Amino acid sequence: MRALWLPVMGVLMLGACEQQIEPATVEAETPPTLIEDVDTAQPMTPATPEAADPVLTNVAQTKTATIDWNAARADFAARDTDDDMMAQVASGGSPVVPVLLPEEPVGVASVGEDALQFRPLADGYFAVQKGDVYDIIINGTDRLVARPGGEGVAADTPLVFEETMTGALVSFSRYGASYLVEFMCKERQAVIDGSCIDEAVALTEVEKLLIAGTR
């Protein structure tokens, strides 16, 4: 009997070994879908203006002023001066804004000129009048800072005086344009002790400005 069991046990062990070394069947792994088909994917929807921050949308913007040229021409015709040279220089090339200047001979701005220096700009002009105690710098522009929805028209405003680190300045609006007249003191000590320019003198100087150029 023992002789019969040995062949049987051998057969069983051989069958078991064959079963263990048989390669297992590996199922193919299907990668997960990362994105939908391009044709069926939904496009991104841009943010609408309503979704924007209302604080950011209500930001001041720079606009071009609407100039009242009729009023400027009327004031130019009524001015009390015979300085035709000043008018020719200030009105040459069709100025962007009505030109306000002190009543004195005017020339094109250049280094070393003693006369009133004038230079037209794309958005207005600037002029420099040399003085013994202070220089006067005049700027006129058609650029306005307005809230969205504004019409870009600036009403005439009174003269506003302000002291600066170099002297003083006076700002105002006229004919729809914005003007800034700056007084630059020659000596630092005059600024410190207030002997260079005061409000009354500054306002008087600005009030004496004449309309020297228009369309």
C-alpha positions as CSV (number, residue, x, y, z in Angstrom):
1,M,0.0,0.0,0.0
2,R,2.8,2.4,0.8
3,A,4.2,1.8,-2.7
4,L,0.9,2.8,-4.3
5,W,0.6,6.0,-2.2
6,L,3.9,7.4,-3.3
7,P,3.0,7.8,-7.1
8,V,-0.3,9.3,-6.1
9,M,1.2,11.9,-3.8
10,G,3.7,12.7,-6.6
11,V,1.0,13.3,-9.1
12,L,-0.9,15.6,-6.6
13,M,2.2,17.7,-5.8
14,L,3.1,18.1,-9.4
15,G,-0.4,19.3,-10.2
16,A,-0.3,21.8,-7.3
17,C,3.1,23.2,-8.5
18,E,1.8,23.6,-12.1
19,Q,-1.3,25.5,-10.7
20,Q,0.9,27.9,-8.7
21,I,3.3,28.8,-11.5
22,E,0.5,29.5,-14.0
23,P,0.5,33.3,-14.7
24,A,-2.5,35.0,-13.4
25,T,-4.7,36.8,-15.8
26,V,-4.2,40.7,-15.3
27,E,-7.1,42.8,-16.2
28,A,-6.3,45.9,-18.2
29,E,-6.7,49.0,-16.1
30,T,-8.7,51.8,-17.7
31,P,-7.4,55.3,-16.7
32,P,-10.0,57.5,-15.2
33,T,-11.5,60.2,-17.3
34,L,-9.8,63.5,-16.5
35,I,-11.7,65.9,-18.8
36,E,-14.8,65.7,-20.9
37,D,-14.5,65.5,-24.6
38,V,-13.4,68.8,-26.1
39,D,-16.5,69.1,-28.3
40,T,-18.8,68.7,-25.3
41,A,-16.9,70.7,-22.8
42,Q,-18.7,73.9,-21.6
43,P,-16.8,77.2,-22.4
44,M,-15.8,79.5,-19.6
45,T,-18.2,82.3,-19.0
46,P,-16.5,85.7,-18.6
47,A,-17.4,87.7,-15.6
48,T,-20.2,90.2,-16.2
49,P,-19.9,93.9,-15.3
50,E,-22.6,93.4,-12.7
51,A,-20.3,90.8,-11.0
52,A,-17.5,93.3,-10.7
53,D,-16.7,95.1,-7.5
54,P,-18.8,98.2,-7.4
55,V,-16.1,100.1,-5.6
56,L,-13.6,99.5,-8.4
57,T,-16.1,100.4,-11.2
58,N,-16.8,103.8,-9.6
59,V,-13.3,105.0,-10.2
60,A,-12.5,108.6,-11.3
61,Q,-11.5,108.8,-15.0
62,T,-9.6,111.4,-16.9
63,K,-11.7,113.0,-19.6
64,T,-11.3,115.8,-22.2
65,A,-13.1,118.9,-21.2
66,T,-15.7,120.6,-23.4
67,I,-14.4,124.2,-23.9
68,D,-16.8,127.1,-24.2
69,W,-15.0,128.8,-27.1
70,N,-17.8,131.3,-27.6
71,A,-17.3,132.8,-24.1
72,A,-13.5,132.8,-24.6
73,R,-13.8,134.7,-27.9
74,A,-16.2,137.2,-26.3
75,D,-13.7,137.9,-23.5
76,F,-10.8,138.1,-25.9
77,A,-12.6,140.7,-28.0
78,A,-13.5,142.7,-24.9
79,R,-10.0,142.7,-23.3
80,D,-8.2,146.1,-22.8
81,T,-4.8,145.6,-24.4
82,D,-3.1,146.3,-27.7
83,D,-0.4,143.6,-27.4
84,D,-1.0,141.9,-30.8
85,M,2.3,140.0,-30.5
86,M,1.1,138.2,-27.4
87,A,-2.1,137.2,-29.1
88,Q,-0.3,135.9,-32.2
89,V,2.0,133.7,-30.2
90,A,-0.7,132.4,-27.8
91,S,-3.2,131.8,-30.6
92,G,-0.9,130.3,-33.1
93,G,-1.6,126.7,-34.0
94,S,-5.2,126.7,-32.7
95,P,-4.7,126.3,-28.9
96,V,-6.3,123.4,-27.1
97,V,-7.6,125.7,-24.3
98,P,-8.0,129.4,-24.0
99,V,-4.6,130.9,-23.1
100,L,-4.4,133.0,-19.9
101,L,-1.1,135.0,-19.5
102,P,0.3,138.1,-17.7
103,E,0.2,141.2,-19.8
104,E,3.8,141.5,-21.1
105,P,5.8,140.5,-24.2
106,V,5.7,136.8,-24.8
107,G,8.0,134.5,-26.7
108,V,8.3,130.8,-27.4
109,A,9.9,129.0,-24.3
110,S,13.6,128.6,-24.5
111,V,16.5,128.5,-22.1
112,G,17.8,132.0,-21.1
113,E,14.9,134.1,-22.3
114,D,13.9,137.0,-20.1
115,A,10.5,137.5,-21.7
116,L,7.4,135.6,-20.7
117,Q,8.1,132.0,-22.0
118,F,5.2,130.1,-23.6
119,R,4.9,126.6,-24.9
120,P,1.8,124.8,-26.3
121,L,1.2,121.2,-25.3
122,A,-1.0,118.4,-26.6
123,D,-3.4,118.9,-23.7
124,G,-3.0,122.6,-23.1
125,Y,0.0,124.9,-22.5
126,F,2.4,126.2,-19.9
127,A,4.1,129.5,-19.5
128,V,6.8,130.9,-17.2
129,Q,7.2,134.5,-16.1
130,K,10.6,135.2,-14.5
131,G,10.6,137.5,-11.4
132,D,13.1,138.8,-8.8
133,V,11.4,137.3,-5.8
134,Y,9.5,134.4,-7.4
135,D,8.7,132.9,-10.8
136,I,5.2,132.4,-12.0
137,I,4.4,129.1,-13.8
138,I,1.0,128.9,-15.5
139,N,-0.5,125.7,-16.7
140,G,-3.8,125.3,-18.6
141,T,-5.2,121.9,-19.6
142,D,-8.3,120.3,-21.1
143,R,-8.0,117.2,-19.0
144,L,-10.6,116.7,-16.3
145,V,-10.9,114.1,-13.5
146,A,-14.6,113.0,-13.6
147,R,-16.7,110.2,-12.3
148,P,-18.1,107.6,-14.8
149,G,-21.2,109.0,-16.4
150,G,-20.0,112.6,-16.1
151,E,-20.4,114.9,-19.2
152,G,-16.8,116.1,-19.0
153,V,-17.9,119.8,-18.6
154,A,-16.3,121.8,-15.7
155,A,-18.1,124.8,-14.4
156,D,-16.1,127.9,-13.6
157,T,-14.8,127.7,-10.1
158,P,-13.4,130.4,-7.8
159,L,-9.6,130.8,-7.2
160,V,-8.3,128.4,-4.6
161,F,-5.0,129.3,-2.8
162,E,-2.7,126.7,-1.3
163,E,0.8,127.0,0.2
164,T,3.5,124.6,-1.0
165,M,7.0,123.6,-0.1
166,T,8.3,126.0,-2.7
167,G,5.9,128.9,-2.4
168,A,2.2,128.8,-3.3
169,L,-0.3,127.9,-6.0
170,V,-3.7,129.0,-7.2
171,S,-6.1,126.7,-9.0
172,F,-9.4,127.4,-10.8
173,S,-11.5,126.4,-13.8
174,R,-12.7,128.7,-16.6
175,Y,-14.3,128.2,-20.0
176,G,-14.4,124.5,-19.1
177,A,-10.6,124.2,-18.8
178,S,-8.5,123.7,-15.7
179,Y,-5.7,126.2,-14.7
180,L,-2.9,126.1,-12.2
181,V,-0.7,129.1,-11.4
182,E,2.3,128.2,-9.3
183,F,4.6,130.7,-7.5
184,M,8.1,129.4,-7.1
185,C,10.1,131.4,-4.6
186,K,13.7,132.2,-5.4
187,E,15.0,131.7,-1.9
188,R,14.3,128.9,0.6
189,Q,14.3,131.2,3.6
190,A,11.6,133.3,2.0
191,V,9.4,130.3,1.9
192,I,10.1,129.5,5.5
193,D,9.3,132.9,6.9
194,G,6.4,133.6,4.5
195,S,7.9,136.7,3.0
196,C,8.0,135.4,-0.6
197,I,4.2,135.3,-1.4
198,D,1.0,135.5,0.5
199,E,-2.6,134.7,-0.4
200,A,-3.6,138.3,-1.2
201,V,-0.7,138.9,-3.6
202,A,-1.1,135.5,-5.3
203,L,-4.8,136.0,-5.9
204,T,-4.2,139.5,-7.3
205,E,-1.6,138.2,-9.7
206,V,-4.0,135.6,-11.0
207,E,-6.9,138.0,-11.3
208,K,-4.7,140.2,-13.6
209,L,-4.2,137.4,-16.1
210,L,-5.5,138.2,-19.6
211,I,-7.0,135.9,-22.2
212,A,-4.2,136.0,-24.7
213,G,-5.1,133.3,-27.1
214,T,-8.2,131.5,-28.4
215,R,-9.6,129.9,-31.5
